[in-house]
C-alpha cells in the first residue's frame, strides 16, 4: 500500500514506492521496445533510441494526443505535472495503453521554491532523486554546448584584438569577423537561480594582462532559457539539430550583421555535446506507466514544452499520449499550439485545463499566497463568491483552447479544503463555457482518484475537432504579437520600447527572420505583463521592452514587462531542507 499523502511528504512517498517500481527492462517490455532501442542508465532510468523506434514503427498509426495546460497559476503552482501523471494513471486504470511526456526539472526551481515538478502525493514520476538531480545529464550537455559558444566568442574577441589581420590568419587560419563587443546577443548559463549573475563584467585584466581575456559586459541566464534547450525541444533528428545549432546568433559585427555559431566554427562541437541528449529519458509513474522526460524549457521565458521527439515516439507506442505545457494556457498552451504543433505537424485531440479552487479564489479577490509562508486563513473556509469571480480567468483559458479548435477538458485538481458548493460553481460555469469538467483526486488517491478525469478525456478525444493555428508566418511580426496580445491575453493593444521597436522593424525587413515563429516572454502569474494583476484585467496594453532572435530554434522572442531570463533565489529556498542519509546515501527533502 502506498503511503498516505496527507501524512507523508512527497519524497517519503516516492522513496517507499521506489521499493516496488518496475525496472527499465520491465517498462521496455510493456512498451514493446527491442533490446537495441533501450539504453539503460542503471536499473530504473534509461534513454531510448528514438531513431530506431521511429523507423521500426513508421507505419503504425498515431494514438490520441492530449495537451495538459492550466489556468493562470498562483505562485505555488496548481498541480499541472501532478495532473499529467494522475491522468496517465487514470487512463492506465481504465486499461488504456498510455504514455506521458514531461519536462526535465531545472536545478533552479528544484533548489528554490517551486520544487522539481515530478508531480506530488500519489501522482509522481519516479525515481524522484534521479529525476530532480541531473537525470542522465541532458541539462549538463546543454550548458556545455551553450557555454562553448561563449568561449568561442570571447576568445575570438581577444585574438582579434591582439593580432592584425595577417597574423590572425597565419596563426589560426581565421579571418577577422569584426565583432562588436557592445552588441552581444548571448550570455552564459548556469542551472540555478542566481540573480547576482544577471549582469557581470568579464575579462578583467589580471596578472597576465591581455591574455586574461577580453573585458566586456556580459550576463548569465538560467540553463532552461538557453536557445540550445529550445533546439532540443523542437529538433526532429540529429541532422535537424545540427542545422539549427549553426544558426544561433551569438553577436553582431560593427555593421550590425549577425555573427552565428557557424561563423565562429563552433556549431559542430556544440552538437557533439548534444548527441546523447537527443534521446528521450524513460521513467515511470508511481503506478508503473511509462513517462518520457525530455527537454526542460520554462514557458514564461522559453518555449515551455517537452520535446517533439518524445511526443512522436509516444504517439507511436500508445493509445493515448499526454504531453504537458508549462504554466497557463496563455503561455504554455499558446506555444504548444502555434510553435510546437507548427514544427511537428502533429494535431492534438484534446487539451486539459487544470484548475484549483485556491487559484480561482486568488483570481476572485483572496489574498495572494506567498511561497514559503503558510496559506492565508481565507483559503480554508468556503467562499463561493470568490470562486465565481475567479472563474472568469478559467473561462478565458477555455476560450483560448476553443480558438485552437480543440476540445477542452477542465480538471478540478481537488484539495481537501474544497467544498461541494465551490466545486459545483466551477462545474456550472465551465460547462456553460463549453468545456467538459472532471473532479480529480489523483493527488490523494492516484489513478483510482482520476477515473472521472480519464473518462472525460477519452470522451473528448472521440469528438471531432478543427485544429487551426492562430497566425500564419507571412503575417508581419508586430501584427502577430498584437494578435496574441489581443486574442490570447485579452489586451487592448501593444506598446513598444524604442529598442524593441527598432529591432522588430529590422527583423520584419529581413526575409529569413520575418518568417520565424513567435516565442513570447511574459510573466506566468497574470494574463498581463504585470504579475500583480489577477483575474481577467481590462483596459490594458502589453508592453514589449525587447526582442531577441533565436535563429536556430526558429523564433523571434519578444520580451514583455520586467521578466528576467535569470530568476532569483528566494529567502527561504528548498535547498535548506535537502540532505542526505549518510548511512544509505538516500536523498531526503526533495519535493
C-alpha positions in Angstrom: 0.0 0.0 0.0 1.3 3.5 -0.8 1.8 6.0 2.0 -1.0 8.4 2.8 -0.1 11.8 1.2 -2.0 13.7 4.0 0.6 12.3 6.5 3.8 11.9 4.5 5.9 14.2 2.3 6.4 13.6 -1.4 9.9 12.4 -1.1 8.9 9.9 1.6 6.0 8.6 -0.7 8.4 8.4 -3.6 11.1 6.6 -1.6 8.6 3.9 -0.4 7.1 3.5 -3.9 10.6 3.0 -5.4 11.0 -0.2 -3.5 8.2 -1.6 -5.7 8.8 0.1 -9.1 9.4 -1.7 -12.4 12.9 -2.0 -13.8 13.6 -0.2 -17.1 13.6 -3.7 -18.7 10.1 -4.4 -17.5 9.0 -0.9 -18.7 10.5 -1.6 -22.0 8.6 -4.8 -22.3 5.3 -3.0 -21.7 6.1 -0.6 -24.5 7.4 -3.3 -26.9 10.9 -1.8 -27.1 13.6 -4.0 -28.5 16.9 -4.6 -26.7 18.7 -2.3 -29.2 16.2 0.5 -28.6 16.8 0.6 -24.8 19.9 2.5 -23.5 19.9 1.8 -19.7 21.3 4.3 -17.2 21.1 2.0 -14.1 18.2 -0.2 -13.2 15.3 2.3 -13.2 16.2 5.0 -15.8 17.0 4.6 -19.4 17.4 6.5 -22.6 15.5 5.4 -25.8 17.0 5.3 -29.2 14.3 7.5 -30.9 15.7 6.9 -34.4 15.4 3.2 -34.3 12.0 3.3 -32.6 10.5 5.7 -35.2 12.0 3.7 -38.1 10.5 0.5 -36.8 7.1 2.0 -36.1 6.8 4.4 -39.0 3.8 2.5 -40.4 1.9 2.4 -37.2 -1.0 5.0 -36.8 -0.7 7.6 -34.0 -2.6 7.4 -30.8 -4.7 10.1 -29.3 -2.7 13.3 -28.5 -3.6 15.3 -25.3 -2.0 18.5 -24.0 -2.2 19.5 -20.4 -2.2 23.2 -19.5 -3.8 25.3 -16.7 -5.4 28.5 -15.6 -3.2 31.4 -14.6 -1.4 29.9 -11.5 -0.7 31.3 -8.1 3.0 31.5 -7.1 2.6 28.0 -5.6 1.5 26.3 -8.9 -1.7 24.4 -9.4 -0.5 20.8 -9.9 -0.2 20.6 -13.7 2.6 18.0 -13.5 0.6 16.2 -10.8 -2.5 16.2 -13.0 -0.5 15.0 -16.0 0.8 12.0 -14.0 -2.7 11.5 -12.5 -4.4 11.4 -15.9 -1.7 8.9 -17.1 -2.5 6.7 -14.0 -6.3 7.1 -14.5 -6.1 6.0 -18.2 -3.9 3.1 -17.0 -6.6 2.1 -14.6 -9.1 2.1 -17.5 -6.9 -0.4 -19.3 -5.6 2.0 -21.9 -2.1 1.9 -23.3 -0.8 5.3 -22.2 2.4 7.3 -22.1 3.2 10.8 -20.8 5.9 13.3 -21.8 7.0 15.9 -19.2 10.0 18.2 -19.0 13.2 17.6 -17.0 13.3 19.9 -14.0 15.8 22.7 -13.7 18.1 22.9 -10.7 16.9 26.5 -10.3 13.3 25.8 -9.0 14.3 22.4 -7.5 16.6 24.2 -5.1 14.4 27.3 -4.8 10.7 27.5 -4.1 8.8 25.6 -6.8 10.2 22.1 -6.5 11.2 19.6 -9.1 7.9 19.3 -11.0 7.8 15.5 -10.5 4.1 15.7 -9.5 3.0 15.1 -5.9 1.2 12.9 -3.5 0.2 9.6 -5.2 0.8 11.0 -8.7 4.5 11.3 -9.1 7.2 10.5 -11.6 9.9 8.3 -10.0 12.7 7.7 -9.1 12.5 11.2 -7.6 16.2 11.7 -6.8 17.4 11.0 -10.3 14.6 13.0 -11.8 15.4 16.0 -9.7 19.2 15.9 -9.7 20.5 15.8 -13.2 18.9 12.7 -14.6 21.1 11.4 -17.5 23.0 14.7 -18.0 20.9 16.4 -20.7 21.0 19.8 -19.0 24.7 19.5 -18.3 25.2 18.8 -22.0 23.1 21.9 -22.8 25.2 24.1 -20.5 28.4 22.8 -22.1 27.2 23.3 -25.6 25.9 26.8 -24.9 28.9 28.0 -22.9 31.2 26.6 -25.6 29.7 29.2 -27.9 30.5 31.9 -25.4 34.1 30.5 -25.1 34.4 30.7 -28.9 33.1 34.3 -29.0 35.2 35.7 -26.1 38.4 34.0 -27.3 37.8 35.3 -30.8 37.3 38.8 -29.5 40.6 38.5 -27.6 42.6 37.2 -30.5 41.1 39.7 -33.0 42.2 42.5 -30.6 45.7 41.1 -30.0 46.6 40.3 -33.7 46.4 42.1 -37.0 44.6 40.5 -40.0 47.7 38.9 -41.4 49.0 37.5 -38.1 45.5 36.3 -37.2 45.2 34.3 -40.5 48.8 33.0 -40.2 48.4 31.8 -36.6 44.9 30.3 -36.8 43.6 30.4 -40.3 40.8 32.8 -39.1 39.6 35.8 -40.9 38.5 38.8 -38.9 34.8 38.9 -38.0 35.0 42.4 -36.6 32.6 41.5 -33.7 31.0 44.4 -31.8 31.6 43.7 -28.1 28.8 46.1 -27.2 26.3 44.1 -29.3 26.4 40.6 -28.0 23.2 38.6 -28.0 24.1 35.6 -25.9 25.3 35.3 -22.4 26.5 32.4 -20.2 24.1 29.9 -18.5 24.0 28.1 -15.2 21.2 25.8 -13.9 20.5 27.8 -10.7 18.5 30.9 -9.9 21.5 33.3 -9.4 20.4 36.9 -9.6 23.9 38.1 -8.8 25.0 36.9 -12.2 22.3 38.7 -14.3 24.8 41.5 -15.2 28.5 41.0 -14.9 31.9 42.2 -16.2 34.2 39.6 -17.6 37.8 39.6 -18.8 39.2 41.9 -16.2 43.0 42.2 -16.7 44.8 40.1 -14.1 48.5 39.3 -13.7 48.7 38.1 -17.3 47.3 41.3 -18.9 45.7 40.9 -22.3 46.0 37.1 -22.2 43.4 37.0 -19.4 40.6 37.7 -21.8 38.5 40.5 -23.4 37.0 42.9 -20.9 33.3 43.5 -21.6 29.8 43.5 -20.1 28.2 40.1 -20.0 25.3 38.2 -18.3 24.0 34.8 -17.2 20.7 33.2 -17.8 19.2 30.1 -16.4 20.0 26.9 -18.4 16.4 26.3 -19.4 16.3 29.7 -21.1 19.1 28.7 -23.5 18.4 28.5 -27.2 20.2 25.2 -27.1 17.4 23.9 -24.8 14.8 25.2 -27.2 16.6 23.4 -30.0 16.5 20.2 -28.1 12.7 20.7 -27.6 11.9 21.3 -31.3 14.5 19.2 -33.2 13.2 16.2 -35.1 16.6 14.5 -35.9 20.3 14.9 -35.4 20.6 16.5 -38.8 17.9 19.0 -37.9 19.7 19.7 -34.6 23.0 20.3 -36.4 21.4 22.6 -38.9 19.7 24.6 -36.1 22.8 24.7 -34.0 24.7 26.6 -36.7 22.0 29.3 -37.0 22.3 30.6 -33.4 23.0 34.3 -33.4 25.7 34.9 -30.8 26.5 38.6 -31.5 26.7 41.2 -34.3 29.6 42.8 -36.1 30.2 46.5 -36.2 28.0 46.9 -39.2 25.1 45.2 -37.5 25.3 41.9 -39.3 24.7 38.7 -37.3 27.6 36.5 -36.1 26.4 32.9 -35.8 27.9 29.8 -34.2 28.6 28.5 -37.7 30.7 31.6 -38.4 32.6 31.0 -35.1 33.2 27.4 -36.3 31.8 26.0 -33.0 28.4 24.6 -34.1 29.7 21.2 -34.8 31.4 20.9 -31.4 28.2 22.2 -29.7 26.2 19.5 -31.5 28.7 16.8 -30.4 27.8 17.6 -26.8 24.2 17.0 -27.6 24.2 13.7 -29.5 23.1 11.5 -26.5 20.8 14.2 -25.1 18.6 13.9 -28.2 17.4 10.5 -27.0 14.4 10.8 -24.5 14.6 9.5 -21.0 12.4 6.7 -19.8 10.9 6.8 -16.3 7.6 5.8 -14.7 4.6 6.9 -12.6 4.1 5.6 -9.1 1.8 3.0 -10.6 4.2 1.9 -13.3 3.0 3.7 -16.5 5.9 4.9 -18.8 6.9 8.6 -18.6 9.2 10.2 -21.2 11.2 13.0 -19.6 12.9 15.2 -22.3 13.9 18.8 -22.6 13.1 21.4 -19.9 12.4 24.9 -21.1 10.3 27.2 -18.9 7.1 28.6 -20.5 7.4 32.2 -19.3 10.9 32.7 -20.6 11.1 29.9 -23.2 9.0 27.5 -25.3 7.8 25.6 -22.3 7.4 22.1 -23.9 8.9 18.7 -23.6 10.4 17.5 -26.9 8.7 16.9 -30.2 10.7 13.6 -30.4 9.2 12.4 -27.1 5.7 13.1 -28.5 6.5 11.4 -31.8 7.5 8.1 -30.1 4.8 8.3 -27.5 2.1 8.6 -30.2 3.5 5.5 -32.0 3.8 3.4 -28.8 0.5 4.1 -27.0 -3.3 4.6 -27.5 -3.1 7.8 -25.5 -0.1 10.1 -25.3 -0.2 13.0 -22.8 2.2 16.0 -23.1 2.5 18.9 -20.7 2.8 22.6 -21.5 4.2 25.0 -18.9 2.1 27.4 -16.8 -1.3 28.7 -18.1 -2.9 28.4 -21.5 -1.9 32.0 -22.3 1.7 30.9 -22.2 2.5 27.2 -22.5 -0.6 26.2 -24.5 -0.2 29.1 -26.9 3.3 28.0 -27.6 2.2 24.3 -27.9 -0.5 25.5 -30.3 1.5 27.9 -32.5 5.1 26.7 -32.2 5.4 23.0 -31.2 2.4 21.8 -33.4 3.6 24.0 -36.3 7.1 22.5 -36.2 5.9 18.9 -35.6 2.8 18.8 -37.8 1.0 16.9 -35.0 -2.6 17.7 -34.2 -4.0 17.3 -30.7 -7.3 15.6 -29.9 -8.0 17.4 -26.6 -6.5 19.9 -24.1 -6.8 19.7 -20.3 -7.0 22.9 -18.3 -6.0 22.3 -14.7 -7.8 24.5 -12.1 -7.7 24.6 -8.3 -10.3 26.2 -6.1 -7.5 28.0 -4.3 -6.3 29.6 -7.6 -9.8 30.6 -8.5 -10.2 32.2 -5.1 -6.9 34.1 -5.7 -8.3 35.4 -9.0 -11.5 36.3 -7.3 -10.1 38.5 -4.6 -8.5 36.4 -1.9 -5.0 37.3 -0.6 -2.2 36.2 -2.9 -0.3 33.2 -1.4 3.4 33.8 -0.7 5.8 30.9 -1.3 7.5 29.7 1.9 4.7 31.1 4.1 1.5 29.4 5.3 -1.6 29.7 3.2 -3.7 32.6 4.3 -6.6 31.5 6.5 -9.1 32.8 4.0 -8.4 29.7 1.8 -9.5 27.3 4.5 -13.2 28.3 4.5 -15.9 28.3 1.8 -16.3 31.4 -0.3 -18.3 30.7 -3.4 -18.3 34.4 -4.4 -14.5 34.4 -4.8 -14.7 31.2 -6.8 -17.4 32.5 -9.1 -15.5 35.8 -9.7 -12.2 33.9 -10.3 -13.8 31.6 -12.8 -13.6 34.5 -15.3 -9.9 33.5 -15.6 -10.8 29.9 -16.2 -13.4 30.8 -18.8 -10.8 33.0 -20.6 -8.5 30.0 -20.9 -11.3 27.7 -22.0 -12.0 30.2 -24.8 -8.3 30.2 -25.8 -8.3 26.4 -26.2 -11.5 26.6 -28.2 -9.9 29.2 -30.6 -7.4 26.5 -31.5 -10.3 24.2 -32.5 -9.5 21.7 -29.7 -12.0 20.1 -27.2 -11.2 21.5 -23.7 -11.5 19.4 -20.5 -11.4 21.2 -17.2 -9.7 19.2 -14.4 -10.6 20.4 -10.9 -7.5 19.3 -9.1 -9.1 18.7 -5.7 -7.8 19.8 -2.3 -9.3 18.6 1.0 -10.4 22.1 1.8 -12.6 22.4 -1.3 -16.3 22.4 -0.6 -19.2 20.9 -2.7 -20.7 24.3 -3.3 -17.4 25.7 -4.6 -16.9 22.7 -6.9 -20.5 22.9 -8.1 -20.0 26.5 -9.1 -16.9 25.7 -11.2 -18.7 22.9 -13.0 -21.6 25.2 -13.7 -19.5 28.0 -15.2 -17.0 25.8 -17.1 -19.8 23.7 -18.7 -21.6 26.8 -19.7 -18.4 27.9 -21.4 -18.4 24.7 -23.5 -15.9 22.5 -21.6 -16.2 19.0 -20.1 -15.4 19.1 -16.4 -14.0 16.4 -14.2 -13.2 16.4 -10.4 -10.0 14.5 -9.8 -8.4 13.3 -6.6 -5.3 11.9 -8.1 -3.0 13.6 -5.5 -4.8 11.8 -2.7 -5.8 8.5 -4.4 -3.6 8.1 -7.5 -5.2 6.5 -10.6 -8.3 5.5 -8.6 -9.0 9.2 -7.9 -8.6 10.1 -11.6 -11.2 7.8 -13.2 -13.7 10.6 -13.9 -10.8 12.7 -15.3 -9.8 9.8 -17.6 -13.3 9.2 -18.8 -13.8 12.9 -19.7 -10.5 12.9 -21.7 -11.5 9.7 -23.5 -14.8 11.2 -24.4 -13.2 14.5 -25.6 -10.8 12.6 -27.8 -13.6 10.8 -29.5 -15.2 14.0 -30.6 -14.2 15.7 -33.9 -12.2 18.9 -33.7 -11.0 21.6 -36.1 -7.4 22.3 -35.0 -6.1 25.5 -36.6 -3.1 27.8 -35.9 -3.7 31.3 -34.7 -1.4 33.0 -37.3 0.5 32.3 -40.4 4.2 33.2 -40.7 3.7 35.6 -43.6 1.8 38.0 -41.2 4.3 40.8 -40.1 5.9 40.1 -36.7 4.3 43.0 -34.9 0.8 42.1 -36.2 1.4 38.6 -34.9 2.4 40.0 -31.5 -0.7 42.1 -31.4 -2.9 39.1 -32.4 -1.5 37.0 -29.5 -1.8 40.0 -27.1 -5.5 40.7 -28.0 -6.8 37.2 -28.7 -4.9 35.2 -26.1 -4.0 37.7 -23.3 -7.1 40.0 -23.7 -5.0 43.2 -24.2 -6.3 46.3 -26.0 -3.1 46.6 -27.9 0.7 46.6 -27.7 3.2 49.3 -26.8 7.0 49.0 -27.6 10.1 50.5 -26.1 12.2 52.3 -28.8 14.8 49.5 -28.6 12.2 46.7 -29.2 10.5 48.6 -32.0 13.8 49.3 -33.8 14.8 45.6 -33.5 11.4 44.4 -34.7 11.4 46.8 -37.7 14.8 45.4 -38.7 13.6 41.8 -38.3 10.5 42.4 -40.4 12.7 43.7 -43.3 14.9 40.5 -43.2 13.4 37.8 -45.4 14.5 35.0 -43.1 13.9 36.5 -39.7 10.5 37.8 -40.7 9.2 34.2 -41.2 10.3 32.9 -37.8 7.7 31.9 -35.2 6.9 33.9 -32.0 8.0 32.7 -28.6 6.6 35.3 -26.2 8.4 36.1 -22.8 5.9 37.2 -20.2 5.0 36.6 -16.5 3.1 33.4 -15.8 1.3 35.0 -12.8 -1.1 37.2 -14.8 -2.7 37.4 -18.3 -0.9 40.8 -18.5 2.8 41.6 -18.2 2.2 42.8 -14.6 2.2 39.8 -12.2 0.1 41.6 -9.6 -3.0 41.8 -11.9 -5.2 38.8 -11.3 -8.4 37.5 -12.9 -9.1 38.9 -16.4 -7.8 42.5 -16.4 -9.4 45.1 -18.7 -8.2 48.3 -20.4 -4.5 47.5 -20.6 -1.8 47.3 -23.3 1.1 44.7 -23.4 4.5 46.4 -23.1 7.2 44.8 -25.2 10.6 46.1 -24.0 13.0 43.9 -26.0 13.1 41.4 -28.8 15.6 38.6 -29.3 16.4 36.3 -32.2 16.6 32.5 -31.7 17.6 31.8 -35.2 18.4 28.1 -34.6 15.3 27.3 -32.6 13.3 29.2 -35.3 11.6 32.0 -33.5 11.7 35.7 -32.5 11.4 36.2 -28.8 9.5 39.4 -27.8 10.2 40.2 -24.1 7.2 41.8 -22.3 7.3 43.5 -18.9 10.1 43.3 -16.4 10.7 39.5 -16.5 14.3 38.3 -16.5 15.9 35.2 -18.2 17.7 34.6 -14.8 15.3 34.1 -11.9 16.3 34.9 -8.4 16.6 32.6 -5.3 14.1 33.4 -2.6 14.8 34.0 1.1 13.6 30.5 2.1 14.8 28.2 -0.7 14.2 24.4 -0.8 17.9 23.6 -0.6 17.8 24.4 3.1 15.7 21.3 3.6 17.5 18.9 1.3 20.1 16.5 2.8 21.5 13.0 2.5 21.3 10.0 4.8 25.0 9.3 5.2 24.3 5.6 6.0 22.2 4.8 3.0 23.1 7.6 0.6 19.4 8.4 0.1 18.4 12.0 -0.5 15.6 13.4 1.6 13.7 16.7 1.4 13.1 16.9 -2.3 9.6 17.8 -3.5 
